[in-house]
Amino acid sequence: MENKWKKRAALAQKETDAELVQEIRSLSGFNPPELTKLLAEHDMSNKEFDQLIKLVKDHTKSNNDKAKAIGNIQNGVEILIEVLGKLI
């Protein structure tokens, strides 16, 4: 009997996760193909974008240090502004 409830709980969690992903996508209006298109428009690779995101998330740097570093990344500021614009 316990196994039956575990299976149902796992299924419910999976369905909830899928619904949450859909809700976030609908609220943000941003999806992976749009990001790929945005990177192509700004001539930025996925690897460069990953580095940009890691820089933004780096808790050891001050905001001023991050701003300077982002300014040194080609098209970094433009991409961040467009991504934020789509998310809010």
Disulfide bonds with the S-S distance in Angstrom:
none
